[in-house]
Amino acid sequence: MLSKLLAAISEAVDIHQTTDQVTDQVVKLIQAMGGGELSSNELMQALGLMHRPTFRENYLNPALAGDWIERTQPDSPRSPTQRYRLTPKGRQWPQQQIG
């Protein structure tokens, strides 16, 4: 019974560590965001990217999935006026790296 409990705890810790890891691309996205709200086109320009599928797959989706950024219109993800902003977790990340 204790071994099953230990296995469950280990699995939970592994999942938590994986979701809190930040890829280099997400780091660049967080840095490009600054403190404002940007559209996907503005983010791509700030990152120097031109290929939208690569941007979505390597930058935007991982940042959204990791709760580093959020949509300003979560109910309309494909809205032409959609913008993105840092979450509280995303705003804290750069400060954690300094300290």
C-alpha positions in Angstrom: 0.0 0.0 0.0 2.8 2.4 0.8 4.6 1.6 -2.4 1.4 2.6 -4.4 1.2 5.8 -2.4 4.8 6.6 -3.1 4.3 5.9 -6.8 1.3 8.2 -6.9 3.2 11.0 -5.2 6.2 10.6 -7.5 4.0 10.8 -10.5 2.3 13.9 -9.2 5.7 15.6 -8.6 7.0 14.6 -12.0 3.9 16.1 -13.7 4.2 19.3 -11.6 7.9 19.7 -12.5 7.2 19.1 -16.2 4.5 21.7 -16.4 6.6 24.4 -14.6 9.6 23.9 -17.0 10.0 26.8 -19.4 11.3 26.1 -22.9 13.7 28.6 -24.5 10.9 29.6 -26.9 8.5 30.4 -24.1 11.2 32.4 -22.3 11.6 34.5 -25.5 7.9 34.9 -25.7 7.6 36.0 -22.1 10.4 38.5 -22.6 8.8 39.8 -25.8 5.5 40.3 -24.1 6.8 42.9 -21.6 3.9 44.1 -19.5 1.3 44.8 -22.3 -1.2 43.0 -24.4 -0.1 42.0 -27.9 -1.7 40.4 -30.9 -0.2 37.2 -32.4 1.1 39.3 -35.3 2.8 41.7 -32.9 4.3 38.8 -31.0 5.6 37.2 -34.1 7.2 40.5 -35.2 8.8 41.0 -31.7 10.2 37.5 -32.0 11.4 38.0 -35.6 9.2 35.1 -36.8 7.4 34.8 -40.1 6.0 31.2 -40.0 2.7 31.2 -38.1 2.5 27.4 -37.6 5.9 27.3 -36.0 5.0 30.3 -33.9 1.9 28.6 -32.7 3.4 25.1 -32.1 6.7 26.2 -30.4 5.8 29.5 -28.7 2.1 30.3 -28.3 0.5 27.0 -27.5 3.2 25.9 -24.9 3.0 29.3 -23.2 -0.8 29.0 -23.1 -0.7 25.4 -21.9 1.9 26.2 -19.2 -0.3 29.1 -18.0 2.5 31.7 -18.7 0.2 33.8 -20.9 -3.6 34.1 -21.4 -6.0 35.2 -24.0 -7.8 38.5 -23.5 -10.9 36.9 -25.0 -10.8 33.3 -23.8 -14.3 32.5 -25.2 -13.2 33.6 -28.7 -9.8 32.2 -29.4 -10.0 32.9 -33.1 -11.3 36.5 -32.8 -9.4 38.9 -35.1 -9.1 41.3 -32.1 -7.6 38.5 -29.8 -4.6 39.7 -27.8 -2.4 37.9 -25.3 -1.0 39.0 -21.9 1.1 37.5 -19.2 -0.6 35.7 -16.4 0.5 36.3 -12.7 2.7 33.2 -13.1 4.2 34.7 -16.3 4.8 38.1 -14.6 6.6 36.4 -11.7 8.9 34.2 -13.8 11.4 36.9 -14.7 11.6 38.1 -11.1 12.3 34.5 -9.9 15.2 34.2 -12.4 16.9 37.3 -11.0 16.4 36.4 -7.3 
